[in-house]
Amino acid sequence: MSTTTILTETIGSVAVIKLNRPNKFHSFNREMALGLQEALDTAKTDDTIRCILITADGKAFCAGQDLAEAINESGPGIQKIVEDHYNPIIIRLRNIEKPIVIAVNGVAAGAGASVALAGDIVVAGTSAVFIQAFSKIALIPDSGATFILPKLIGFQKATALMMLGDKISAADALQMGMIYKVYEDNELEAAALALAKTLSEMPTKALGLTKRLLNEGTVNSLEQQLKRECEEQIVAAGTADFKEGIAAFMEKRKAIFKGN
């Protein structure tokens, strides 16, 4: 589909995806949700893309669901919004075996916060705010929030944030382990792109296998995880990038990884 609610650009080996409903604080409607799914699918299947960066412009990263659509009797309805819009986005973010950087430039509320925290590496500008806003309108956290947030910051803090709907500053989010780094607002875009470019020059296959194991590690026993690490280490050791990494180490030079 063609949509102006999602902007895409390729910079080197980085796919830059921008949420683009500035007049609605980049809140999701059906068009934008499906557009993001399509952009992620394109980045996944394009072998020249080795990292994905998701961000937005202005005062908001994403204000969550466009409530006007949610209450519209002729709209998709809550079930379709959750099942067809958000769940497929979260599954893609977690299952695409390329690193995904999310740069939170402003408010990330409700499902917007859930989408942000589903990235592999999350960075934020100093003015960013994270809000589990669902309880404010008598809803429950969705889009993977009840699965991901407790694993990031602990059960007790996650429960409090979800029930109380507190606003969490970027500094507090960093302190509690919710995000990776905070940058000055005017430095965020450049810093996030530099981070994405660094990742795009790393051994993409190994990073993808790492992501796969991190996902599995949330449900596996230690014994299961040790077995899976062994299995995937064998796969990683069979890549061209592993051979290049060893050669570069022995020759005392910088490795040039190709992502395979």
C-alpha positions in Angstrom: 0.0 0.0 0.0 1.1 3.6 -0.5 0.7 5.9 2.5 2.0 9.3 3.6 1.5 8.2 7.3 4.8 6.2 7.1 7.9 7.8 5.5 10.8 5.5 4.5 14.3 6.3 3.4 17.4 4.1 2.9 20.7 5.5 4.2 23.5 3.1 3.4 22.4 -0.2 4.8 19.9 1.4 7.2 16.2 1.5 6.5 14.8 4.6 8.2 11.1 4.4 9.0 9.3 7.5 10.3 5.8 7.7 11.7 4.1 10.6 10.1 0.8 11.9 11.5 2.2 15.0 13.1 -1.3 16.6 13.5 -2.3 13.6 15.6 1.0 13.2 17.5 1.7 10.2 15.3 -1.1 8.3 16.8 -2.0 5.0 15.0 -4.9 4.6 12.7 -5.4 1.6 10.5 -3.6 3.2 7.6 -0.5 3.9 9.6 -0.5 0.6 11.4 -0.7 -1.4 8.1 1.8 1.0 6.5 4.3 0.3 9.3 3.8 -3.5 8.8 4.5 -3.1 5.1 7.6 -1.0 5.7 9.0 -3.6 8.2 8.2 -6.4 5.7 10.1 -4.5 3.0 13.1 -4.0 5.2 13.1 -7.6 6.3 13.2 -9.0 2.8 15.7 -6.5 1.3 19.1 -8.1 1.7 20.8 -4.8 1.3 19.2 -3.6 4.6 21.1 -4.6 7.7 19.5 -2.4 10.3 16.2 -0.7 10.8 15.7 2.7 12.5 12.2 3.8 13.6 11.5 7.3 14.8 9.3 10.4 14.3 9.5 14.2 14.3 8.2 16.8 16.5 6.9 16.7 20.1 5.7 13.1 20.0 7.0 9.7 19.0 3.6 8.1 19.1 0.6 9.0 21.2 -0.8 5.5 20.9 -4.2 4.7 19.3 -6.2 7.4 17.5 -9.2 7.2 19.8 -11.5 8.8 17.2 -11.0 5.6 15.1 -11.4 3.4 18.2 -14.8 4.7 19.1 -16.1 5.1 15.5 -19.0 2.7 15.0 -18.0 2.2 11.4 -14.3 1.8 12.3 -12.4 -1.5 12.7 -13.3 -2.0 16.4 -11.1 -2.9 19.3 -10.6 -6.5 18.4 -9.3 -5.8 14.9 -7.2 -2.9 16.2 -5.4 -5.2 18.6 -5.3 -8.3 16.4 -4.7 -6.8 13.0 -2.9 -3.5 13.7 -0.7 -3.9 16.8 0.0 -7.5 17.4 1.5 -8.0 13.9 3.7 -4.9 14.4 5.1 -6.3 17.7 5.6 -9.8 16.2 7.6 -8.2 13.3 9.7 -6.0 15.7 10.7 -9.1 17.7 11.0 -11.6 14.9 12.8 -9.7 12.2 16.4 -11.0 12.5 18.0 -7.6 11.9 18.8 -5.1 14.6 16.0 -2.6 15.1 16.8 0.8 16.8 14.0 2.9 18.0 14.6 6.6 18.7 11.9 8.1 20.9 11.8 11.9 20.2 8.9 12.9 22.4 5.9 11.4 24.0 5.4 7.6 23.7 2.0 6.8 25.2 -0.2 3.7 25.3 0.5 1.5 22.3 3.1 4.0 21.2 5.2 3.1 24.3 4.6 -0.6 23.7 5.9 -0.3 20.1 8.9 1.7 21.2 9.9 -0.7 23.9 9.6 -3.7 21.5 12.7 -2.5 19.7 16.1 -4.1 20.1 17.9 -0.9 21.2 15.8 2.0 22.4 17.2 5.5 22.7 15.5 8.7 23.6 15.8 12.5 23.5 15.9 14.3 26.8 12.3 15.5 26.4 10.9 12.0 25.7 8.2 10.7 28.1 6.9 7.2 28.4 3.3 6.7 29.6 1.4 3.4 30.2 -1.8 5.4 29.6 -4.3 2.6 29.2 -5.7 2.7 32.8 -6.6 6.4 32.2 -9.3 5.3 29.8 -10.2 2.0 31.6 -8.3 -0.3 29.2 -5.5 -2.8 29.9 -2.0 -2.5 28.5 -1.6 -4.3 25.1 0.8 -4.6 22.2 3.0 -6.8 24.3 3.4 -4.3 27.2 2.5 -6.9 29.9 5.1 -9.3 28.4 8.0 -6.9 27.7 7.9 -4.1 30.3 8.1 -6.4 33.4 11.2 -8.1 31.9 12.8 -4.7 31.4 12.2 -3.0 34.7 10.8 -5.7 37.0 7.4 -6.9 38.0 6.8 -4.3 40.8 7.7 -1.2 38.8 5.9 -2.4 35.7 2.7 -3.0 37.7 2.8 0.4 39.3 3.4 2.2 36.0 0.6 0.3 34.3 -1.9 0.8 37.1 -1.0 4.4 37.9 -0.2 5.6 34.4 2.7 7.7 35.6 4.7 9.8 33.2 8.3 8.5 33.1 11.0 10.9 31.9 13.8 9.8 29.6 16.2 10.1 32.5 14.0 7.9 34.8 13.5 5.4 32.0 17.3 5.2 31.6 17.8 4.8 35.3 15.3 1.9 35.6 16.7 0.1 32.6 13.7 0.7 30.3 15.9 2.2 27.5 19.6 2.1 26.4 20.7 5.8 26.2 19.5 9.4 26.3 20.7 12.1 24.0 20.0 15.8 23.9 16.9 16.4 21.7 18.9 18.2 19.0 21.4 15.3 18.9 19.0 12.4 18.9 18.4 11.9 15.2 22.1 12.0 14.3 23.1 9.8 17.3 20.4 7.2 16.5 21.4 7.1 12.9 25.1 6.7 13.8 24.1 3.8 16.1 22.1 2.2 13.3 24.9 2.6 10.9 27.3 0.9 13.3 24.9 -2.0 13.7 24.5 -2.2 9.9 28.2 -2.8 9.6 28.3 -5.6 12.1 27.8 -9.4 11.4 24.0 -9.2 10.7 23.5 -13.0 10.8 25.1 -13.3 14.2 23.0 -10.3 15.5 19.9 -12.0 14.2 20.7 -15.3 15.9 21.4 -13.3 19.1 18.0 -11.7 18.8 16.4 -15.1 18.2 18.0 -16.5 21.4 17.1 -13.5 23.5 13.5 -14.1 22.5 13.6 -17.7 23.3 15.4 -17.1 26.6 12.3 -15.4 28.0 10.6 -18.8 28.1 13.3 -21.5 28.0 14.8 -23.2 31.0 18.6 -22.8 31.5 19.2 -26.3 30.1 17.1 -25.5 27.0 18.9 -22.2 26.5 22.3 -23.8 26.7 21.3 -26.3 24.1 20.0 -23.6 21.8 23.1 -21.5 22.2 25.2 -24.4 21.2 23.0 -25.1 18.1 23.1 -21.4 17.0 26.8 -21.0 17.7 27.4 -23.8 15.2 25.3 -21.9 12.7 27.2 -18.6 13.4 30.6 -20.3 13.1 29.6 -21.4 9.6 29.1 -17.9 8.3 31.4 -15.9 6.0 31.4 -13.1 8.6 32.9 -15.5 11.2 35.7 -16.3 8.9 36.3 -12.6 8.2 36.2 -11.9 11.9 38.9 -14.5 12.7 41.0 -13.3 9.7 40.8 -9.7 10.8 41.7 -10.6 14.4 44.8 -12.6 13.3 45.9 -9.9 10.9 45.3 -7.1 13.5 42.9 -5.1 11.2 39.3 -4.0 11.3 36.9 -6.7 10.2 34.7 -5.9 7.1 31.5 -7.8 7.6 29.1 -8.4 4.8 26.1 -9.6 6.9 26.3 -13.3 5.8 
